[in-house]
Amino acid sequence: MIQDDLKDYIKKLYGSQKACADALGVDRRTVHRWINENPKRMIKYVDTIVKTSDTTKIQIIGEILYHDEEING
């Protein structure tokens, strides 16, 4: 399942969806929706993601857009 790729990426960056949610100041359900419904909404948090994890803007935006295309066509 393609959603698992984004789920795995978030786990790699933060260890868990809850840790990601805590670091970004959002609810864990929000992270779940990003993974399963609308990854593009994560773009709003790119700067914070870069500051709170080991990734770059290019990497995270690429992941977001790739998974959005896979989910939403």
C-alpha angles and dihedrals in degrees: 000000000000094000087067089067093062090040089053091047091053090047090051091051100042109011093241144015089252092054089049091050091048093049092050097040095241135118118268088240088062090057089047090054091049089055098044107027120013120009092173090076087070090069088081088065100044095111091049092045090053091049095047102040144035101268141093131237091251093051096048095043089049091052092047095049094044093052093044089055091048093049102036103024 
